[in-house]
Amino acid sequence: MIKRYLAPLLFVLGLTVGSVCTAVVAIAASSQPHMQNALNALYTAQSELKVASTNKAGHRVNALNDVNSAIAEVKAGIAAGVGSY
């Protein structure tokens, strides 16, 4: 009997947790416009680096790695800023 309701229960729980996480990120992003602008600029840089020609003596790959690290740091900063309000 429990098995019958376990899958739907886990599905609803997953939707609830996902919705809450999405709402927190949306609130954090909207309350930190400069961090969000920086994140958008980094995503643009990431896209441009991905389509740039590959013959750059390894510098394109290094720049892409640095941009990926910067994206992670900005996301962490936005998340940390949620607790400061």
N, CA, C and O atoms as a GROMACS GRO file, in nm:
protein
  340
    1MET      N    1   0.083  -0.119   0.000
    1MET     CA    2   0.000   0.000   0.000
    1MET      C    3   0.088   0.126   0.000
    1MET      O    4   0.059   0.222  -0.072
    2ILE      N    5   0.193   0.126   0.080
    2ILE     CA    6   0.280   0.242   0.086
    2ILE      C    7   0.349   0.263  -0.049
    2ILE      O    8   0.365   0.378  -0.092
    3LYS      N    9   0.388   0.156  -0.115
    3LYS     CA   10   0.455   0.167  -0.245
    3LYS      C   11   0.367   0.236  -0.348
    3LYS      O   12   0.417   0.305  -0.436
    4ARG      N   13   0.238   0.217  -0.336
    4ARG     CA   14   0.144   0.276  -0.431
    4ARG      C   15   0.148   0.428  -0.426
    4ARG      O   16   0.134   0.494  -0.530
    5TYR      N   17   0.168   0.484  -0.309
    5TYR     CA   18   0.165   0.629  -0.292
    5TYR      C   19   0.304   0.692  -0.286
    5TYR      O   20   0.316   0.814  -0.286
    6LEU      N   21   0.408   0.610  -0.280
    6LEU     CA   22   0.543   0.663  -0.264
    6LEU      C   23   0.587   0.745  -0.385
    6LEU      O   24   0.639   0.855  -0.368
    7ALA      N   25   0.569   0.695  -0.505
    7ALA     CA   26   0.613   0.767  -0.624
    7ALA      C   27   0.541   0.901  -0.639
    7ALA      O   28   0.607   1.003  -0.661
    8PRO      N   29   0.407   0.905  -0.629
    8PRO     CA   30   0.340   1.036  -0.640
    8PRO      C   31   0.381   1.132  -0.528
    8PRO      O   32   0.393   1.252  -0.550
    9LEU      N   33   0.401   1.079  -0.409
    9LEU     CA   34   0.442   1.163  -0.296
    9LEU      C   35   0.579   1.223  -0.320
    9LEU      O   36   0.600   1.342  -0.297
   10LEU      N   37   0.673   1.142  -0.367
   10LEU     CA   38   0.807   1.192  -0.398
   10LEU      C   39   0.804   1.293  -0.512
   10LEU      O   40   0.879   1.390  -0.511
   11PHE      N   41   0.717   1.271  -0.609
   11PHE     CA   42   0.704   1.365  -0.719
   11PHE      C   43   0.655   1.501  -0.669
   11PHE      O   44   0.712   1.605  -0.705
   12VAL      N   45   0.552   1.501  -0.587
   12VAL     CA   46   0.498   1.626  -0.532
   12VAL      C   47   0.602   1.693  -0.442
   12VAL      O   48   0.617   1.815  -0.446
   13LEU      N   49   0.673   1.615  -0.364
   13LEU     CA   50   0.778   1.671  -0.278
   13LEU      C   51   0.887   1.736  -0.363
   13LEU      O   52   0.935   1.844  -0.330
   14GLY      N   53   0.927   1.670  -0.471
   14GLY     CA   54   1.028   1.725  -0.561
   14GLY      C   55   0.982   1.855  -0.625
   14GLY      O   56   1.060   1.950  -0.637
   15LEU      N   57   0.856   1.859  -0.667
   15LEU     CA   58   0.802   1.983  -0.725
   15LEU      C   59   0.801   2.096  -0.623
   15LEU      O   60   0.832   2.210  -0.657
   16THR      N   61   0.766   2.064  -0.500
   16THR     CA   62   0.760   2.166  -0.396
   16THR      C   63   0.899   2.221  -0.367
   16THR      O   64   0.918   2.342  -0.362
   17VAL      N   65   0.995   2.133  -0.348
   17VAL     CA   66   1.132   2.177  -0.320
   17VAL      C   67   1.187   2.256  -0.438
   17VAL      O   68   1.251   2.359  -0.419
   18GLY      N   69   1.163   2.209  -0.558
   18GLY     CA   70   1.210   2.280  -0.677
   18GLY      C   71   1.149   2.418  -0.689
   18GLY      O   72   1.218   2.514  -0.725
   19SER      N   73   1.021   2.430  -0.659
   19SER     CA   74   0.953   2.559  -0.665
   19SER      C   75   1.009   2.657  -0.563
   19SER      O   76   1.030   2.774  -0.593
   20VAL      N   77   1.033   2.608  -0.442
   20VAL     CA   78   1.089   2.694  -0.337
   20VAL      C   79   1.228   2.741  -0.376
   20VAL      O   80   1.261   2.858  -0.360
   21CYS      N   81   1.311   2.650  -0.427
   21CYS     CA   82   1.447   2.687  -0.468
   21CYS      C   83   1.443   2.789  -0.581
   21CYS      O   84   1.521   2.885  -0.581
   22THR      N   85   1.354   2.770  -0.677
   22THR     CA   86   1.342   2.864  -0.788
   22THR      C   87   1.298   3.001  -0.738
   22THR      O   88   1.349   3.103  -0.785
   23ALA      N   89   1.206   3.004  -0.645
   23ALA     CA   90   1.158   3.131  -0.590
   23ALA      C   91   1.270   3.203  -0.516
   23ALA      O   92   1.283   3.325  -0.528
   24VAL      N   93   1.348   3.131  -0.440
   24VAL     CA   94   1.459   3.192  -0.365
   24VAL      C   95   1.561   3.252  -0.461
   24VAL      O   96   1.610   3.362  -0.439
   25VAL      N   97   1.594   3.178  -0.567
   25VAL     CA   98   1.690   3.228  -0.665
   25VAL      C   99   1.634   3.351  -0.736
   25VAL      O  100   1.707   3.447  -0.761
   26ALA      N  101   1.506   3.348  -0.770
   26ALA     CA  102   1.444   3.462  -0.837
   26ALA      C  103   1.445   3.586  -0.748
   26ALA      O  104   1.473   3.696  -0.795
   27ILE      N  105   1.414   3.568  -0.621
   27ILE     CA  106   1.415   3.680  -0.527
   27ILE      C  107   1.557   3.733  -0.511
   27ILE      O  108   1.579   3.853  -0.511
   28ALA      N  109   1.652   3.642  -0.498
   28ALA     CA  110   1.792   3.682  -0.482
   28ALA      C  111   1.839   3.760  -0.604
   28ALA      O  112   1.907   3.862  -0.590
   29ALA      N  113   1.805   3.713  -0.722
   29ALA     CA  114   1.850   3.779  -0.844
   29ALA      C  115   1.785   3.916  -0.859
   29ALA      O  116   1.851   4.011  -0.900
   30SER      N  117   1.657   3.925  -0.828
   30SER     CA  118   1.589   4.053  -0.846
   30SER      C  119   1.632   4.155  -0.742
   30SER      O  120   1.621   4.275  -0.766
   31SER      N  121   1.679   4.110  -0.628
   31SER     CA  122   1.721   4.203  -0.524
   31SER      C  123   1.870   4.237  -0.535
   31SER      O  124   1.921   4.316  -0.455
   32GLN      N  125   1.939   4.178  -0.631
   32GLN     CA  126   2.082   4.203  -0.653
   32GLN      C  127   2.107   4.230  -0.801
   32GLN      O  128   2.167   4.148  -0.870
   33PRO      N  129   2.060   4.345  -0.850
   33PRO     CA  130   2.067   4.368  -0.995
   33PRO      C  131   2.210   4.374  -1.050
   33PRO      O  132   2.233   4.332  -1.163
   34HIS      N  133   2.304   4.424  -0.973
   34HIS     CA  134   2.442   4.432  -1.024
   34HIS      C  135   2.504   4.293  -1.037
   34HIS      O  136   2.575   4.264  -1.133
   35MET      N  137   2.476   4.208  -0.940
   35MET     CA  138   2.527   4.070  -0.948
   35MET      C  139   2.460   3.998  -1.066
   35MET      O  140   2.526   3.922  -1.137
   36GLN      N  141   2.331   4.020  -1.086
   36GLN     CA  142   2.261   3.956  -1.197
   36GLN      C  143   2.315   4.008  -1.330
   36GLN      O  144   2.332   3.930  -1.424
   37ASN      N  145   2.343   4.138  -1.339
   37ASN     CA  146   2.401   4.194  -1.462
   37ASN      C  147   2.538   4.132  -1.489
   37ASN      O  148   2.571   4.100  -1.603
   38ALA      N  149   2.618   4.116  -1.384
   38ALA     CA  150   2.750   4.054  -1.399
   38ALA      C  151   2.736   3.911  -1.448
   38ALA      O  152   2.811   3.866  -1.535
   39LEU      N  153   2.641   3.838  -1.392
   39LEU     CA  154   2.618   3.700  -1.432
   39LEU      C  155   2.577   3.693  -1.579
   39LEU      O  156   2.625   3.607  -1.653
   40ASN      N  157   2.489   3.782  -1.621
   40ASN     CA  158   2.447   3.784  -1.762
   40ASN      C  159   2.565   3.814  -1.854
   40ASN      O  160   2.578   3.752  -1.959
   41ALA      N  161   2.651   3.907  -1.814
   41ALA     CA  162   2.769   3.940  -1.894
   41ALA      C  163   2.864   3.820  -1.903
   41ALA      O  164   2.923   3.794  -2.008
   42LEU      N  165   2.878   3.748  -1.793
   42LEU     CA  166   2.964   3.630  -1.795
   42LEU      C  167   2.907   3.521  -1.884
   42LEU      O  168   2.982   3.452  -1.953
   43TYR      N  169   2.775   3.505  -1.884
   43TYR     CA  170   2.714   3.407  -1.974
   43TYR      C  171   2.737   3.446  -2.120
   43TYR      O  172   2.760   3.360  -2.205
   44THR      N  173   2.732   3.576  -2.149
   44THR     CA  174   2.761   3.622  -2.285
   44THR      C  175   2.906   3.592  -2.321
   44THR      O  176   2.934   3.542  -2.430
   45ALA      N  177   2.998   3.621  -2.231
   45ALA     CA  178   3.139   3.592  -2.255
   45ALA      C  179   3.161   3.443  -2.275
   45ALA      O  180   3.238   3.402  -2.362
   46GLN      N  181   3.095   3.362  -2.196
   46GLN     CA  182   3.106   3.217  -2.208
   46GLN      C  183   3.061   3.172  -2.348
   46GLN      O  184   3.128   3.090  -2.412
   47SER      N  185   2.949   3.224  -2.393
   47SER     CA  186   2.897   3.187  -2.526
   47SER      C  187   2.993   3.228  -2.637
   47SER      O  188   3.016   3.151  -2.730
   48GLU      N  189   3.047   3.348  -2.626
   48GLU     CA  190   3.140   3.395  -2.728
   48GLU      C  191   3.269   3.313  -2.730
   48GLU      O  192   3.321   3.282  -2.837
   49LEU      N  193   3.319   3.277  -2.614
   49LEU     CA  194   3.440   3.196  -2.607
   49LEU      C  195   3.418   3.056  -2.663
   49LEU      O  196   3.508   2.997  -2.722
   50LYS      N  197   3.298   3.004  -2.645
   50LYS     CA  198   3.268   2.870  -2.696
   50LYS      C  199   3.268   2.866  -2.848
   50LYS      O  200   3.303   2.764  -2.907
   51VAL      N  201   3.229   2.976  -2.913
   51VAL     CA  202   3.221   2.976  -3.059
   51VAL      C  203   3.344   3.038  -3.125
   51VAL      O  204   3.354   3.038  -3.248
   52ALA      N  205   3.436   3.090  -3.046
   52ALA     CA  206   3.559   3.148  -3.102
   52ALA      C  207   3.644   3.037  -3.164
   52ALA      O  208   3.635   2.921  -3.124
   53SER      N  209   3.726   3.075  -3.260
   53SER     CA  210   3.813   2.975  -3.322
   53SER      C  211   3.908   2.917  -3.215
   53SER      O  212   3.947   2.987  -3.122
   54THR      N  213   3.942   2.793  -3.231
   54THR     CA  214   4.014   2.721  -3.125
   54THR      C  215   4.164   2.745  -3.125
   54THR      O  216   4.229   2.716  -3.024
   55ASN      N  217   4.222   2.798  -3.230
   55ASN     CA  218   4.366   2.813  -3.240
   55ASN      C  219   4.411   2.942  -3.169
   55ASN      O  220   4.437   3.043  -3.234
   56LYS      N  221   4.421   2.936  -3.038
   56LYS     CA  222   4.461   3.053  -2.959
   56LYS      C  223   4.571   3.018  -2.859
   56LYS      O  224   4.584   3.084  -2.757
   57ALA      N  225   4.648   2.917  -2.887
   57ALA     CA  226   4.758   2.873  -2.801
   57ALA      C  227   4.715   2.842  -2.659
   57ALA      O  228   4.790   2.862  -2.564
   58GLY      N  229   4.592   2.794  -2.645
   58GLY     CA  230   4.542   2.755  -2.514
   58GLY      C  231   4.479   2.868  -2.434
   58GLY      O  232   4.420   2.843  -2.329
   59HIS      N  233   4.488   2.990  -2.483
   59HIS     CA  234   4.436   3.105  -2.408
   59HIS      C  235   4.283   3.109  -2.407
   59HIS      O  236   4.223   3.150  -2.308
   60ARG      N  237   4.219   3.066  -2.516
   60ARG     CA  238   4.073   3.061  -2.521
   60ARG      C  239   4.020   2.964  -2.416
   60ARG      O  240   3.924   2.994  -2.346
   61VAL      N  241   4.082   2.848  -2.408
   61VAL     CA  242   4.040   2.747  -2.310
   61VAL      C  243   4.062   2.798  -2.168
   61VAL      O  244   3.977   2.780  -2.081
   62ASN      N  245   4.176   2.863  -2.145
   62ASN     CA  246   4.203   2.919  -2.012
   62ASN      C  247   4.101   3.026  -1.977
   62ASN      O  248   4.053   3.032  -1.864
   63ALA      N  249   4.067   3.111  -2.074
   63ALA     CA  250   3.968   3.216  -2.050
   63ALA      C  251   3.832   3.155  -2.021
   63ALA      O  252   3.760   3.202  -1.933
   64LEU      N  253   3.796   3.051  -2.095
   64LEU     CA  254   3.668   2.984  -2.073
   64LEU      C  255   3.663   2.923  -1.933
   64LEU      O  256   3.560   2.932  -1.865
   65ASN      N  257   3.771   2.862  -1.889
   65ASN     CA  258   3.777   2.807  -1.754
   65ASN      C  259   3.763   2.917  -1.649
   65ASN      O  260   3.693   2.900  -1.549
   66ASP      N  261   3.829   3.030  -1.673
   66ASP     CA  262   3.819   3.143  -1.578
   66ASP      C  263   3.676   3.199  -1.573
   66ASP      O  264   3.626   3.233  -1.466
   67VAL      N  265   3.612   3.208  -1.689
   67VAL     CA  266   3.474   3.258  -1.694
   67VAL      C  267   3.382   3.160  -1.621
   67VAL      O  268   3.294   3.202  -1.546
   68ASN      N  269   3.402   3.031  -1.642
   68ASN     CA  270   3.321   2.932  -1.571
   68ASN      C  271   3.338   2.944  -1.419
   68ASN      O  272   3.242   2.933  -1.344
   69SER      N  273   3.461   2.967  -1.375
   69SER     CA  274   3.486   2.987  -1.231
   69SER      C  275   3.419   3.114  -1.182
   69SER      O  276   3.362   3.117  -1.073
   70ALA      N  277   3.424   3.220  -1.263
   70ALA     CA  278   3.361   3.346  -1.225
   70ALA      C  279   3.209   3.331  -1.215
   70ALA      O  280   3.147   3.388  -1.126
   71ILE      N  281   3.151   3.255  -1.305
   71ILE     CA  282   3.006   3.230  -1.300
   71ILE      C  283   2.972   3.161  -1.168
   71ILE      O  284   2.875   3.199  -1.102
   72ALA      N  285   3.049   3.061  -1.131
   72ALA     CA  286   3.024   2.989  -1.006
   72ALA      C  287   3.037   3.082  -0.886
   72ALA      O  288   2.957   3.074  -0.792
   73GLU      N  289   3.135   3.172  -0.888
   73GLU     CA  290   3.155   3.265  -0.777
   73GLU      C  291   3.040   3.366  -0.767
   73GLU      O  292   2.995   3.398  -0.657
   74VAL      N  293   2.995   3.416  -0.881
   74VAL     CA  294   2.884   3.512  -0.879
   74VAL      C  295   2.758   3.444  -0.828
   74VAL      O  296   2.683   3.503  -0.750
   75LYS      N  297   2.733   3.322  -0.873
   75LYS     CA  298   2.616   3.248  -0.823
   75LYS      C  299   2.626   3.228  -0.672
   75LYS      O  300   2.527   3.242  -0.601
   76ALA      N  301   2.745   3.195  -0.624
   76ALA     CA  302   2.764   3.178  -0.479
   76ALA      C  303   2.742   3.310  -0.407
   76ALA      O  304   2.685   3.312  -0.297
   77GLY      N  305   2.786   3.419  -0.466
   77GLY     CA  306   2.766   3.550  -0.406
   77GLY      C  307   2.619   3.587  -0.399
   77GLY      O  308   2.573   3.642  -0.299
   78ILE      N  309   2.545   3.557  -0.504
   78ILE     CA  310   2.400   3.582  -0.504
   78ILE      C  311   2.333   3.500  -0.396
   78ILE      O  312   2.248   3.550  -0.323
   79ALA      N  313   2.371   3.374  -0.386
   79ALA     CA  314   2.313   3.287  -0.282
   79ALA      C  315   2.347   3.337  -0.145
   79ALA      O  316   2.262   3.334  -0.056
   80ALA      N  317   2.470   3.383  -0.124
   80ALA     CA  318   2.511   3.435   0.007
   80ALA      C  319   2.436   3.563   0.039
   80ALA      O  320   2.407   3.591   0.155
   81GLY      N  321   2.406   3.642  -0.064
   81GLY     CA  322   2.336   3.767  -0.042
   81GLY      C  323   2.192   3.749   0.001
   81GLY      O  324   2.132   3.840   0.058
   82VAL      N  325   2.135   3.632  -0.026
   82VAL     CA  326   1.997   3.605   0.016
   82VAL      C  327   1.986   3.612   0.168
   82VAL      O  328   1.888   3.664   0.221
   83GLY      N  329   2.086   3.561   0.238
   83GLY     CA  330   2.082   3.560   0.383
   83GLY      C  331   2.110   3.695   0.447
   83GLY      O  332   2.090   3.713   0.567
   84SER      N  333   2.157   3.790   0.367
   84SER     CA  334   2.193   3.919   0.425
   84SER      C  335   2.078   4.020   0.425
   84SER      O  336   2.097   4.134   0.466
   85TYR      N  337   1.962   3.979   0.378
   85TYR     CA  338   1.848   4.072   0.374
   85TYR      C  339   1.762   4.058   0.494
   85TYR      O  340   1.662   4.128   0.507
   0.00000   0.00000   0.00000
